[in-house]
Every structure is written in C-alpha cells, then in structure tokens.
Amino acid sequence: MTAPHRLACDTIVFASTQRTGSTALATTLSASKVTRQSYEWFGQGHFDKKIRHFLPEFHDLPATAEELKRYVRAIRDFDAGSGLPVSLMLHNYQFDLLRELGVTRLEELFGDCLYVYNHRGDIYYQAVSLHIAIQTQQWVSSQECIAEPSYDFESIDRLVNWISQDCESWLAYFRQNGIVPFHAAYERFAQDPRAATQLLLDWLGMPGQAIETTSLQRQASGLNTDFYHRYLAECGTRRASRDP
C-alpha cells in the first residue's frame, strides 16, 4: 500500500474576507485528511467554545507578545500527532491583532506556510451576504437564525468598502512578501465543490487525494438576490442624483 502524501509545509493559511466560502473549503480539506481541523483561531469577539475545549488553558485571545507565543505553541501542538499541517482560517481584520503584537509575516509564528486566497468575484453580493449574516448570526448553515434580516443601504455600502479594503490588504501582503497564493474563487466552489477542491489539491501536489465533501450548505436565498438588486438600483439612483 502506498503511504499517503504529506505536504511539505507547516501550515495552510486560508487568507480571506468574510463570506467567501473559506470555512467550507477548509473543512473539506480537513475531512479529506489534508490538514488538521480548521478553526478561526484568532476570531475576535467570539472566542469559540471549540477552541476553549481544545485549548482549555486559554480563555481569551492573546493580549501580549508573550501570550501570543504560548497561544501559537498550543495551536501547533494541537493534533500534532496526525502529522498533518496546521489549518489556519484568517480574515484580514483578525491579522490586525497579530500586527498589533509585532507580527509582520505569518511564517514568524506558523513556520513554512502555503496560502489559499479565498475571494468572491462580486463583492456587492458578498456584502449583502455579510449584512444578512451579521443580523441573523447564522454564519454557517448548521447554525440557528436568531433574527429576520432587513435591508439597509448604508450598512451594505459600508461593508462593500470594508471588504474592498480587506481584499487589497491581503493582496498587498502577498506582493510585499513575494507570496503566490492559490486563488480559490467562491463562485467556482459554490458551483462544484468537488471540482474546486480538486483544483486546490492539484496545486498542492496531491491530485490523487480522496475528497470528503462537507455537510455545510450554501446559504444564499431569494432574499440575498432581492437585497442585492435593491442595493445596485439604489446605487444607480444616488449616483444619478449627484450627477449635474
């Protein structure tokens, strides 16, 4: 029997902005035994119960450089016996925590890294999705919806600008550090998760790896489409009113 292929890296970083399918893709790679279990280890504002379970000595995110070293050491030790790379889902705003503690490159903490850049072709639809998720607190399909979302142009417009800035920050990070990431387009994964995952496995040099698909479901609905078209129409109306 041929031994399973192991990646020659310490960490796979899913560099993303919110609502780009990074959770589904990272979970698929974890289920397929390509990486360890994947978490937003630096998820500000919601220090996950799962993280507290796996790393019981920590009750909140690190606030000092020394705490950060201990926290990262615990992350890298978690499930180290599997021999698989650490899986790090990281939004750019979460990277800000690390920057505030003096980190300029993730390799300083996580060793040799390969980067998967999760993005969407339509940031307006992405902003609508994020606007709805913030209101419902339903970040993945398995979570319960706690409130009915309502349309708000200003909120969606702020999110469009925020997403655009976060995308540019990731791209600047890649340019400044000579990093060539794998570009994982949300639309491709939403259309055919297995084929999109296979493209990533090919890039990782694991074309024969068996794929275990995730149980997470796409959350977009008719409401997303309605908010999206309302937002675009209102953008056009506001632009027209400003033109002489």
C-alpha positions as a Markdown table, in Angstrom:
| # | Residue | x | y | z |
|---|---|---|---|---|
| 1 | Met | 0.0 | 0.0 | 0.0 |
| 2 | Thr | 1.3 | 3.5 | -0.9 |
| 3 | Ala | 1.8 | 5.8 | 2.0 |
| 4 | Pro | -0.4 | 8.9 | 2.0 |
| 5 | His | 1.1 | 12.0 | 0.6 |
| 6 | Arg | 2.1 | 14.6 | 3.2 |
| 7 | Leu | 2.5 | 18.3 | 2.4 |
| 8 | Ala | 6.0 | 19.8 | 2.9 |
| 9 | Cys | 4.7 | 22.8 | 4.8 |
| 10 | Asp | 3.8 | 23.5 | 8.4 |
| 11 | Thr | 0.6 | 25.5 | 7.9 |
| 12 | Ile | -2.0 | 26.1 | 5.2 |
| 13 | Val | -3.4 | 29.6 | 5.6 |
| 14 | Phe | -6.9 | 30.3 | 4.3 |
| 15 | Ala | -6.5 | 34.0 | 3.8 |
| 16 | Ser | -9.9 | 35.5 | 3.3 |
| 17 | Thr | -12.5 | 38.1 | 3.9 |
| 18 | Gln | -15.9 | 37.1 | 5.3 |
| 19 | Arg | -18.5 | 35.2 | 3.2 |
| 20 | Thr | -16.0 | 33.7 | 0.7 |
| 21 | Gly | -16.5 | 30.0 | 1.4 |
| 22 | Ser | -13.3 | 29.6 | 3.3 |
| 23 | Thr | -15.0 | 27.6 | 6.1 |
| 24 | Ala | -16.4 | 25.1 | 3.6 |
| 25 | Leu | -13.2 | 24.7 | 1.7 |
| 26 | Ala | -11.0 | 24.4 | 4.9 |
| 27 | Thr | -13.5 | 21.9 | 6.4 |
| 28 | Thr | -13.3 | 19.8 | 3.2 |
| 29 | Leu | -9.5 | 19.7 | 3.3 |
| 30 | Ser | -9.6 | 18.7 | 7.0 |
| 31 | Ala | -12.2 | 16.0 | 6.4 |
| 32 | Ser | -10.1 | 14.7 | 3.5 |
| 33 | Lys | -7.1 | 14.3 | 5.8 |
| 34 | Val | -5.1 | 17.0 | 4.1 |
| 35 | Thr | -4.9 | 19.3 | 7.1 |
| 36 | Arg | -5.7 | 19.2 | 10.8 |
| 37 | Gln | -9.1 | 20.5 | 12.0 |
| 38 | Ser | -9.5 | 24.1 | 10.9 |
| 39 | Tyr | -10.7 | 27.0 | 13.1 |
| 40 | Glu | -10.6 | 30.7 | 13.1 |
| 41 | Trp | -8.0 | 30.6 | 15.9 |
| 42 | Phe | -8.0 | 34.4 | 16.0 |
| 43 | Gly | -11.7 | 35.1 | 15.7 |
| 44 | Gln | -12.2 | 38.3 | 17.6 |
| 45 | Gly | -15.4 | 38.8 | 19.5 |
| 46 | His | -16.3 | 35.1 | 19.6 |
| 47 | Phe | -13.7 | 33.0 | 21.3 |
| 48 | Asp | -15.2 | 29.8 | 20.2 |
| 49 | Lys | -16.3 | 27.1 | 22.6 |
| 50 | Lys | -14.5 | 24.5 | 20.5 |
| 51 | Ile | -11.2 | 26.4 | 20.9 |
| 52 | Arg | -11.8 | 26.6 | 24.7 |
| 53 | His | -12.4 | 22.8 | 24.6 |
| 54 | Phe | -9.3 | 22.0 | 22.7 |
| 55 | Leu | -7.1 | 24.6 | 24.4 |
| 56 | Pro | -8.6 | 24.8 | 27.9 |
| 57 | Glu | -5.7 | 26.8 | 29.3 |
| 58 | Phe | -6.8 | 29.8 | 27.2 |
| 59 | His | -9.9 | 31.9 | 27.9 |
| 60 | Asp | -9.4 | 34.7 | 25.5 |
| 61 | Leu | -7.3 | 35.8 | 22.6 |
| 62 | Pro | -3.7 | 36.8 | 23.5 |
| 63 | Ala | -3.1 | 40.4 | 24.5 |
| 64 | Thr | 0.7 | 40.4 | 24.7 |
| 65 | Ala | 3.5 | 39.1 | 22.6 |
| 66 | Glu | 4.4 | 36.5 | 25.2 |
| 67 | Glu | 0.8 | 35.3 | 25.4 |
| 68 | Leu | 0.7 | 35.1 | 21.6 |
| 69 | Lys | 3.8 | 32.8 | 21.6 |
| 70 | Arg | 2.2 | 30.5 | 24.1 |
| 71 | Tyr | -1.1 | 30.5 | 22.2 |
| 72 | Val | 0.5 | 29.7 | 18.9 |
| 73 | Arg | 2.6 | 27.0 | 20.5 |
| 74 | Ala | -0.6 | 25.4 | 21.8 |
| 75 | Ile | -2.2 | 25.7 | 18.3 |
| 76 | Arg | 0.8 | 24.0 | 16.7 |
| 77 | Asp | 0.8 | 21.2 | 19.3 |
| 78 | Phe | -2.9 | 20.5 | 18.9 |
| 79 | Asp | -3.3 | 17.3 | 16.9 |
| 80 | Ala | 0.4 | 17.3 | 16.0 |
| 81 | Gly | 0.4 | 13.5 | 16.2 |
| 82 | Ser | -1.5 | 13.4 | 12.9 |
| 83 | Gly | 1.5 | 14.6 | 11.0 |
| 84 | Leu | -0.7 | 17.0 | 9.0 |
| 85 | Pro | -0.2 | 20.7 | 8.6 |
| 86 | Val | -2.0 | 23.2 | 10.8 |
| 87 | Ser | -5.1 | 24.7 | 9.1 |
| 88 | Leu | -5.4 | 28.4 | 9.8 |
| 89 | Met | -8.5 | 30.3 | 8.7 |
| 90 | Leu | -7.7 | 34.0 | 8.9 |
| 91 | His | -9.6 | 37.1 | 7.9 |
| 92 | Asn | -7.5 | 40.2 | 7.4 |
| 93 | Tyr | -9.1 | 42.0 | 10.3 |
| 94 | Gln | -8.0 | 39.1 | 12.5 |
| 95 | Phe | -4.5 | 39.5 | 11.2 |
| 96 | Asp | -4.6 | 43.1 | 12.6 |
| 97 | Leu | -4.4 | 41.5 | 16.1 |
| 98 | Leu | -1.1 | 39.9 | 15.2 |
| 99 | Arg | 0.2 | 43.1 | 13.6 |
| 100 | Glu | -0.6 | 45.0 | 16.8 |
| 101 | Leu | 1.6 | 42.4 | 18.6 |
| 102 | Gly | 4.5 | 43.0 | 16.2 |
| 103 | Val | 4.0 | 40.2 | 13.7 |
| 104 | Thr | 4.7 | 41.1 | 10.1 |
| 105 | Arg | 4.7 | 37.7 | 8.5 |
| 106 | Leu | 2.7 | 34.6 | 9.5 |
| 107 | Glu | 5.8 | 32.5 | 9.0 |
| 108 | Glu | 7.2 | 34.1 | 12.1 |
| 109 | Leu | 4.6 | 32.1 | 14.1 |
| 110 | Phe | 3.5 | 29.2 | 11.9 |
| 111 | Gly | 6.6 | 28.1 | 10.1 |
| 112 | Asp | 6.5 | 27.3 | 6.3 |
| 113 | Cys | 3.1 | 28.4 | 5.0 |
| 114 | Leu | 1.1 | 27.8 | 1.9 |
| 115 | Tyr | -1.6 | 30.4 | 1.2 |
| 116 | Val | -5.1 | 29.9 | -0.2 |
| 117 | Tyr | -6.7 | 33.2 | -1.0 |
| 118 | Asn | -10.5 | 32.9 | -0.7 |
| 119 | His | -12.3 | 35.7 | -2.6 |
| 120 | Arg | -15.5 | 36.5 | -4.5 |
| 121 | Gly | -15.9 | 37.9 | -7.9 |
| 122 | Asp | -18.9 | 40.1 | -6.8 |
| 123 | Ile | -18.2 | 42.0 | -3.6 |
| 124 | Tyr | -21.6 | 43.6 | -3.7 |
| 125 | Tyr | -23.2 | 40.2 | -3.3 |
| 126 | Gln | -20.6 | 39.3 | -0.7 |
| 127 | Ala | -21.5 | 42.5 | 1.2 |
| 128 | Val | -25.2 | 41.6 | 1.1 |
| 129 | Ser | -24.4 | 38.1 | 2.4 |
| 130 | Leu | -22.3 | 39.6 | 5.2 |
| 131 | His | -25.0 | 42.1 | 6.0 |
| 132 | Ile | -27.6 | 39.3 | 6.4 |
| 133 | Ala | -25.2 | 37.1 | 8.4 |
| 134 | Ile | -24.5 | 39.9 | 10.9 |
| 135 | Gln | -28.2 | 40.3 | 11.6 |
| 136 | Thr | -29.1 | 36.6 | 11.7 |
| 137 | Gln | -25.8 | 35.4 | 13.3 |
| 138 | Gln | -26.1 | 32.4 | 11.0 |
| 139 | Trp | -22.5 | 32.2 | 9.8 |
| 140 | Val | -22.8 | 28.7 | 8.5 |
| 141 | Ser | -25.9 | 26.6 | 7.5 |
| 142 | Ser | -25.7 | 24.5 | 10.7 |
| 143 | Gln | -26.3 | 27.5 | 13.0 |
| 144 | Glu | -29.7 | 28.8 | 14.1 |
| 145 | Cys | -31.0 | 32.0 | 12.7 |
| 146 | Ile | -31.7 | 34.4 | 15.6 |
| 147 | Ala | -33.4 | 37.3 | 13.8 |
| 148 | Glu | -35.0 | 38.2 | 10.5 |
| 149 | Pro | -32.7 | 40.4 | 8.3 |
| 150 | Ser | -33.8 | 43.7 | 7.0 |
| 151 | Tyr | -32.5 | 45.8 | 4.1 |
| 152 | Asp | -30.2 | 48.7 | 4.9 |
| 153 | Phe | -28.4 | 50.5 | 2.1 |
| 154 | Glu | -25.9 | 52.3 | 4.3 |
| 155 | Ser | -24.9 | 49.1 | 6.1 |
| 156 | Ile | -24.4 | 47.2 | 2.9 |
| 157 | Asp | -22.4 | 50.2 | 1.4 |
| 158 | Arg | -20.1 | 50.3 | 4.4 |
| 159 | Leu | -19.5 | 46.6 | 4.1 |
| 160 | Val | -18.6 | 46.9 | 0.4 |
| 161 | Asn | -15.9 | 49.5 | 1.3 |
| 162 | Trp | -14.7 | 47.4 | 4.2 |
| 163 | Ile | -14.4 | 44.2 | 2.1 |
| 164 | Ser | -12.6 | 46.1 | -0.7 |
| 165 | Gln | -10.1 | 47.4 | 1.7 |
| 166 | Asp | -9.6 | 44.0 | 3.3 |
| 167 | Cys | -9.0 | 42.4 | -0.1 |
| 168 | Glu | -6.5 | 45.0 | -1.0 |
| 169 | Ser | -4.7 | 44.4 | 2.3 |
| 170 | Trp | -4.3 | 40.7 | 1.6 |
| 171 | Leu | -3.1 | 41.4 | -2.0 |
| 172 | Ala | -0.6 | 43.9 | -0.7 |
| 173 | Tyr | 0.6 | 41.4 | 1.9 |
| 174 | Phe | 1.2 | 38.8 | -0.9 |
| 175 | Arg | 3.0 | 41.3 | -3.1 |
| 176 | Gln | 5.2 | 42.7 | -0.3 |
| 177 | Asn | 6.3 | 39.2 | 0.8 |
| 178 | Gly | 6.7 | 37.5 | -2.6 |
| 179 | Ile | 3.8 | 35.1 | -2.0 |
| 180 | Val | 1.9 | 33.4 | -4.8 |
| 181 | Pro | -1.3 | 32.1 | -3.3 |
| 182 | Phe | -3.8 | 29.7 | -4.7 |
| 183 | His | -6.9 | 31.8 | -5.8 |
| 184 | Ala | -10.0 | 30.0 | -4.5 |
| 185 | Ala | -13.0 | 31.7 | -6.1 |
| 186 | Tyr | -16.2 | 31.4 | -4.1 |
| 187 | Glu | -18.3 | 31.1 | -7.3 |
| 188 | Arg | -16.3 | 28.1 | -8.5 |
| 189 | Phe | -16.7 | 26.3 | -5.2 |
| 190 | Ala | -20.4 | 27.1 | -5.0 |
| 191 | Gln | -21.0 | 25.7 | -8.4 |
| 192 | Asp | -19.0 | 22.5 | -8.0 |
| 193 | Pro | -17.3 | 21.9 | -4.6 |
| 194 | Arg | -15.6 | 18.7 | -5.6 |
| 195 | Ala | -14.1 | 20.1 | -8.8 |
| 196 | Ala | -13.0 | 23.3 | -7.0 |
| 197 | Thr | -11.4 | 21.2 | -4.2 |
| 198 | Gln | -9.6 | 19.1 | -6.8 |
| 199 | Leu | -8.1 | 22.2 | -8.4 |
| 200 | Leu | -6.6 | 23.1 | -5.0 |
| 201 | Leu | -5.4 | 19.5 | -4.4 |
| 202 | Asp | -3.7 | 19.6 | -7.8 |
| 203 | Trp | -2.0 | 22.9 | -6.8 |
| 204 | Leu | -0.8 | 21.3 | -3.5 |
| 205 | Gly | 0.6 | 18.4 | -5.4 |
| 206 | Met | -2.0 | 15.9 | -4.2 |
| 207 | Pro | -4.0 | 15.0 | -7.3 |
| 208 | Gly | -4.9 | 11.5 | -6.1 |
| 209 | Gln | -6.1 | 12.5 | -2.7 |
| 210 | Ala | -9.7 | 11.3 | -1.9 |
| 211 | Ile | -12.1 | 14.1 | -1.3 |
| 212 | Glu | -14.6 | 14.1 | 1.6 |
| 213 | Thr | -17.2 | 16.8 | 1.0 |
| 214 | Thr | -18.5 | 18.9 | 3.8 |
| 215 | Ser | -22.1 | 18.9 | 5.1 |
| 216 | Leu | -22.2 | 22.7 | 5.1 |
| 217 | Gln | -24.8 | 24.1 | 2.7 |
| 218 | Arg | -24.8 | 27.3 | 0.6 |
| 219 | Gln | -26.9 | 29.8 | 2.5 |
| 220 | Ala | -27.8 | 32.3 | -0.3 |
| 221 | Ser | -31.6 | 32.6 | -0.9 |
| 222 | Gly | -34.0 | 34.8 | -2.8 |
| 223 | Leu | -33.6 | 37.4 | 0.0 |
| 224 | Asn | -29.9 | 37.8 | -0.9 |
| 225 | Thr | -30.9 | 38.4 | -4.5 |
| 226 | Asp | -33.6 | 40.8 | -3.6 |
| 227 | Phe | -31.3 | 42.9 | -1.3 |
| 228 | Tyr | -28.6 | 42.7 | -4.0 |
| 229 | His | -30.7 | 44.2 | -6.7 |
| 230 | Arg | -32.2 | 46.8 | -4.4 |
| 231 | Tyr | -28.7 | 47.9 | -3.4 |
| 232 | Leu | -27.5 | 48.1 | -7.0 |
| 233 | Ala | -30.6 | 50.1 | -8.0 |
| 234 | Glu | -30.2 | 52.5 | -5.1 |
| 235 | Cys | -26.5 | 53.0 | -6.0 |
| 236 | Gly | -27.6 | 54.0 | -9.5 |
| 237 | Thr | -30.3 | 56.3 | -8.2 |
| 238 | Arg | -27.9 | 58.0 | -5.8 |
| 239 | Arg | -25.2 | 58.3 | -8.5 |
| 240 | Ala | -27.8 | 59.9 | -10.9 |
| 241 | Ser | -28.9 | 62.4 | -8.3 |
| 242 | Arg | -25.3 | 63.6 | -7.8 |
| 243 | Asp | -24.6 | 64.0 | -11.5 |
| 244 | Pro | -25.1 | 67.5 | -12.8 |
